[in-house]
């Protein structure tokens, strides 16, 4: 049983903002790419991310030159290469083991979706409205 006072725990919103910043930093540092908006949502033992404008310039160039299949392969290889860092970000921020990661990108829309399955829901402080109820 966790004995951490609930006032020391982060709220879901705080964790989600922190994770958004970490994923923006990951794309910037590892891919030299500034993403668009990142939507981050914690639902029980799942972390859901939608990354807008996630397609890098080399991938865009491949698609423009009619080589979408190679662009898709590059995207898949990037997802594999980033997997250990994605796991590290999630495990450090949420203090839970990552059980599985599902990723997919749509080059046409430039969006990437990531679903991270955790070993258990993270310990979070209830939101102010929930705490008053």
Beta strands, then each sheet from edge to edge (+ up, - down):
strand 1: 38-43
strand 2: 46-51
strand 3: 98-106
strand 4: 111-118
sheet 1: 1+ 2- 4+ 3-
end
